[in-house]
Structure formats: C-alpha cells, structure tokens
Amino acid sequence: MRVGHTLAAPVLGLPSSVALSVVLSVVLSVTLGAGCGPTSSSPAAVRPAAGVPTTDRDPLPYTPAPSAEGRAGTLVSLTAAGGEDQARRMLPALLRAIRDADGRELTDLFAEEVGAVRARRASQPAQARSGIVQRILLYAQRGLVPPDVEIGALVDLERLTVSRASDFWAGRDMPQVVLPTDLVLEVPLLEPGRGPLRTVLGWSVRGHLVVRPGREARIVAM
C-alpha cells in the first residue's frame, strides 16, 4: 500500500515537520489496524457446537432424553444410579393415595400421558392423566381399599422386582410413551389385595408400573 504518495496531496502547503507528523500518524494507525484483523496464519475462531450454550449462564435449548451412557460430542441426560430405589417408593405412594382417595397425590404421581404395559399393540394411544386419576378416585371413594389397611397386606413388597424397560420388552415393541431407560416394577399381589386392585388398577395376580426416575419421578405406564 503506497501511503506516502496517497497522503502527499492533502498535506501540501503545511510545514514539512507538521506534514511528516501527519503522515507518520496515519501510517501507524493503518499498520496497527491491519495487525488486529485475522490473517491467513491465525487460527479460525472457535464457534460453540450447535445446541451448546455460549456461557454457563445460558440455558440449554432443550433437555436431552435420558440415556444409560454418553458419547463425546453429544448432549445426553444420564439416569442416576439411585433410580431403582426411587421407583420402588412409587408403589407404596400409589397404594396410599388410592386408599386415602387423595386426588392431589395421584395427580403428582402420574405423567401427563400414561401408557398400558399390556397393550395389544405398541401404537395404542396413551390415556390422559386426568382420566386415569378420575377413574381411580371413582373406585377409591367407594372404600374398596379399607382406610386402615396396611400397604404390605395388599402386595408382596419383598418379592417386588425392578428391571429396565429395554430388558422387560426385549424382543418386543415398547409402548410409545416408554423409554428404554424407564424402570418396570413387577408387583406380586397378596390375596387381600387382588379384588380391590383388580377393580381399581386392572391388576390380577401381578401388577406392573413403569416409572421414569428423575428429580420428579412419574408413572408413565401401568
């Protein structure tokens, strides 16, 4: 860039010392400005990966589905190891809510949509939580489960088993609302609980609950 010739005309007529000062100032500004810009040898600016927040204060655009394992370069939500204990606690909570005809507790226990474990086909539509709760309350308010009965008298808590949905449905299609990382509870019924729980939940000799563990665990199928 021939700065000297370009700036010669504007400084004509000025004292030589002043003209030289002006030329040097402009040349210095141009040089510094050029040095600040990117060059062919400078590394390219690193851009955050799509979906990753710019700073730790920026919220994620979505919450990834839970996964049993993670891979480098991908966003996942890992399932906590304590999910089994959390899932086991959901069964007594459900039975107490039925016994007490507690509509608020029932609403907190179920997900917005609830699938059927024994659905005839995986594509069978899920039921709305409101309908499930209303149906349970309809029977619960009739006192089918006596208010003084112990939960341990209805189901065999010692023989309760928990497995991953991916294992429970191995070789079969899972209901659409169920994730492979959800937990399936298989509940053996005791004789006093078979009649009431058949009417209220449709269980006979054995019942099933599918629980999605997390900060707020929910029943997603039964």
Contacts in CASP RR format, 6 or more apart in sequence:
PFRMAT RR
TARGET T0000
AUTHOR 0000-0000-0000
METHOD contacts of the structure
MODEL  1
MRVGHTLAAPVLGLPSSVALSVVLSVVLSVTLGAGCGPTSSSPAAVRPAA
GVPTTDRDPLPYTPAPSAEGRAGTLVSLTAAGGEDQARRMLPALLRAIRD
ADGRELTDLFAEEVGAVRARRASQPAQARSGIVQRILLYAQRGLVPPDVE
IGALVDLERLTVSRASDFWAGRDMPQVVLPTDLVLEVPLLEPGRGPLRTV
LGWSVRGHLVVRPGREARIVAM
1 30 0 8 1.000
3 23 0 8 1.000
3 26 0 8 1.000
3 27 0 8 1.000
3 30 0 8 1.000
4 23 0 8 1.000
4 27 0 8 1.000
7 22 0 8 1.000
7 23 0 8 1.000
7 26 0 8 1.000
11 18 0 8 1.000
11 19 0 8 1.000
11 22 0 8 1.000
11 23 0 8 1.000
12 19 0 8 1.000
13 19 0 8 1.000
14 22 0 8 1.000
38 45 0 8 1.000
48 54 0 8 1.000
49 73 0 8 1.000
51 60 0 8 1.000
51 61 0 8 1.000
51 75 0 8 1.000
52 75 0 8 1.000
53 59 0 8 1.000
53 60 0 8 1.000
60 75 0 8 1.000
63 77 0 8 1.000
64 75 0 8 1.000
64 76 0 8 1.000
64 77 0 8 1.000
65 76 0 8 1.000
65 77 0 8 1.000
65 179 0 8 1.000
66 76 0 8 1.000
66 77 0 8 1.000
66 78 0 8 1.000
66 79 0 8 1.000
66 179 0 8 1.000
66 181 0 8 1.000
66 212 0 8 1.000
67 76 0 8 1.000
67 77 0 8 1.000
67 78 0 8 1.000
67 79 0 8 1.000
67 181 0 8 1.000
68 78 0 8 1.000
68 79 0 8 1.000
68 164 0 8 1.000
68 180 0 8 1.000
68 181 0 8 1.000
69 76 0 8 1.000
69 78 0 8 1.000
70 76 0 8 1.000
70 78 0 8 1.000
79 181 0 8 1.000
79 213 0 8 1.000
79 214 0 8 1.000
80 213 0 8 1.000
80 214 0 8 1.000
82 213 0 8 1.000
83 183 0 8 1.000
83 213 0 8 1.000
83 214 0 8 1.000
83 217 0 8 1.000
84 162 0 8 1.000
84 183 0 8 1.000
84 213 0 8 1.000
86 211 0 8 1.000
86 213 0 8 1.000
86 214 0 8 1.000
86 217 0 8 1.000
87 162 0 8 1.000
87 183 0 8 1.000
87 185 0 8 1.000
87 209 0 8 1.000
87 211 0 8 1.000
87 213 0 8 1.000
87 217 0 8 1.000
88 160 0 8 1.000
88 162 0 8 1.000
88 185 0 8 1.000
90 109 0 8 1.000
90 185 0 8 1.000
90 209 0 8 1.000
90 211 0 8 1.000
90 217 0 8 1.000
90 219 0 8 1.000
91 155 0 8 1.000
91 157 0 8 1.000
91 160 0 8 1.000
91 185 0 8 1.000
91 187 0 8 1.000
91 209 0 8 1.000
92 151 0 8 1.000
92 157 0 8 1.000
93 105 0 8 1.000
93 109 0 8 1.000
94 106 0 8 1.000
94 109 0 8 1.000
94 209 0 8 1.000
94 219 0 8 1.000
95 145 0 8 1.000
95 151 0 8 1.000
95 154 0 8 1.000
95 155 0 8 1.000
96 102 0 8 1.000
96 105 0 8 1.000
96 151 0 8 1.000
97 103 0 8 1.000
97 105 0 8 1.000
97 106 0 8 1.000
97 109 0 8 1.000
98 106 0 8 1.000
98 136 0 8 1.000
98 140 0 8 1.000
98 145 0 8 1.000
98 200 0 8 1.000
98 201 0 8 1.000
99 140 0 8 1.000
99 145 0 8 1.000
99 146 0 8 1.000
99 147 0 8 1.000
99 149 0 8 1.000
99 151 0 8 1.000
100 140 0 8 1.000
100 147 0 8 1.000
101 137 0 8 1.000
101 140 0 8 1.000
101 141 0 8 1.000
101 143 0 8 1.000
103 133 0 8 1.000
103 137 0 8 1.000
106 132 0 8 1.000
106 133 0 8 1.000
106 136 0 8 1.000
106 137 0 8 1.000
107 129 0 8 1.000
107 133 0 8 1.000
109 218 0 8 1.000
109 219 0 8 1.000
110 129 0 8 1.000
110 132 0 8 1.000
110 133 0 8 1.000
110 218 0 8 1.000
110 219 0 8 1.000
111 129 0 8 1.000
111 177 0 8 1.000
111 212 0 8 1.000
111 218 0 8 1.000
111 219 0 8 1.000
111 220 0 8 1.000
112 128 0 8 1.000
112 129 0 8 1.000
113 126 0 8 1.000
113 127 0 8 1.000
113 128 0 8 1.000
113 129 0 8 1.000
113 177 0 8 1.000
113 220 0 8 1.000
114 126 0 8 1.000
114 127 0 8 1.000
114 128 0 8 1.000
114 129 0 8 1.000
114 132 0 8 1.000
114 177 0 8 1.000
114 219 0 8 1.000
114 220 0 8 1.000
114 221 0 8 1.000
114 222 0 8 1.000
115 124 0 8 1.000
115 126 0 8 1.000
115 127 0 8 1.000
115 175 0 8 1.000
115 176 0 8 1.000
115 177 0 8 1.000
115 178 0 8 1.000
115 210 0 8 1.000
115 220 0 8 1.000
115 221 0 8 1.000
115 222 0 8 1.000
116 124 0 8 1.000
116 126 0 8 1.000
116 127 0 8 1.000
116 175 0 8 1.000
116 221 0 8 1.000
116 222 0 8 1.000
117 175 0 8 1.000
117 184 0 8 1.000
117 208 0 8 1.000
117 210 0 8 1.000
117 221 0 8 1.000
117 222 0 8 1.000
118 208 0 8 1.000
119 175 0 8 1.000
121 173 0 8 1.000
122 173 0 8 1.000
122 174 0 8 1.000
122 175 0 8 1.000
122 176 0 8 1.000
123 176 0 8 1.000
124 175 0 8 1.000
126 175 0 8 1.000
126 176 0 8 1.000
126 177 0 8 1.000
126 221 0 8 1.000
136 200 0 8 1.000
136 201 0 8 1.000
139 199 0 8 1.000
139 200 0 8 1.000
140 200 0 8 1.000
144 195 0 8 1.000
144 196 0 8 1.000
144 199 0 8 1.000
144 200 0 8 1.000
145 154 0 8 1.000
145 193 0 8 1.000
145 196 0 8 1.000
145 200 0 8 1.000
149 192 0 8 1.000
151 157 0 8 1.000
152 190 0 8 1.000
153 190 0 8 1.000
153 192 0 8 1.000
153 193 0 8 1.000
154 189 0 8 1.000
154 190 0 8 1.000
154 192 0 8 1.000
154 193 0 8 1.000
154 196 0 8 1.000
154 197 0 8 1.000
155 187 0 8 1.000
155 188 0 8 1.000
155 189 0 8 1.000
155 190 0 8 1.000
155 193 0 8 1.000
155 197 0 8 1.000
156 187 0 8 1.000
156 188 0 8 1.000
156 189 0 8 1.000
156 190 0 8 1.000
159 188 0 8 1.000
160 185 0 8 1.000
160 186 0 8 1.000
160 187 0 8 1.000
160 188 0 8 1.000
161 185 0 8 1.000
161 186 0 8 1.000
162 183 0 8 1.000
162 184 0 8 1.000
162 185 0 8 1.000
162 186 0 8 1.000
163 183 0 8 1.000
163 184 0 8 1.000
163 186 0 8 1.000
164 180 0 8 1.000
164 181 0 8 1.000
164 182 0 8 1.000
164 183 0 8 1.000
164 184 0 8 1.000
165 174 0 8 1.000
165 178 0 8 1.000
165 179 0 8 1.000
165 180 0 8 1.000
165 181 0 8 1.000
165 182 0 8 1.000
165 183 0 8 1.000
165 184 0 8 1.000
165 210 0 8 1.000
166 180 0 8 1.000
166 181 0 8 1.000
168 184 0 8 1.000
169 178 0 8 1.000
174 180 0 8 1.000
175 221 0 8 1.000
177 220 0 8 1.000
177 221 0 8 1.000
178 210 0 8 1.000
178 220 0 8 1.000
178 221 0 8 1.000
179 212 0 8 1.000
182 210 0 8 1.000
182 211 0 8 1.000
182 212 0 8 1.000
182 220 0 8 1.000
182 221 0 8 1.000
183 210 0 8 1.000
183 211 0 8 1.000
183 212 0 8 1.000
183 213 0 8 1.000
184 208 0 8 1.000
184 209 0 8 1.000
184 210 0 8 1.000
184 211 0 8 1.000
185 208 0 8 1.000
185 209 0 8 1.000
185 210 0 8 1.000
185 211 0 8 1.000
186 206 0 8 1.000
186 207 0 8 1.000
186 208 0 8 1.000
187 203 0 8 1.000
187 206 0 8 1.000
187 207 0 8 1.000
187 208 0 8 1.000
187 209 0 8 1.000
188 205 0 8 1.000
188 206 0 8 1.000
188 207 0 8 1.000
189 197 0 8 1.000
189 203 0 8 1.000
189 204 0 8 1.000
189 205 0 8 1.000
189 206 0 8 1.000
189 207 0 8 1.000
194 203 0 8 1.000
194 204 0 8 1.000
194 205 0 8 1.000
197 203 0 8 1.000
197 207 0 8 1.000
198 204 0 8 1.000
201 207 0 8 1.000
201 222 0 8 1.000
207 222 0 8 1.000
208 221 0 8 1.000
208 222 0 8 1.000
209 219 0 8 1.000
209 221 0 8 1.000
209 222 0 8 1.000
210 219 0 8 1.000
210 220 0 8 1.000
210 221 0 8 1.000
210 222 0 8 1.000
211 217 0 8 1.000
211 218 0 8 1.000
211 219 0 8 1.000
211 220 0 8 1.000
212 218 0 8 1.000
212 220 0 8 1.000
END
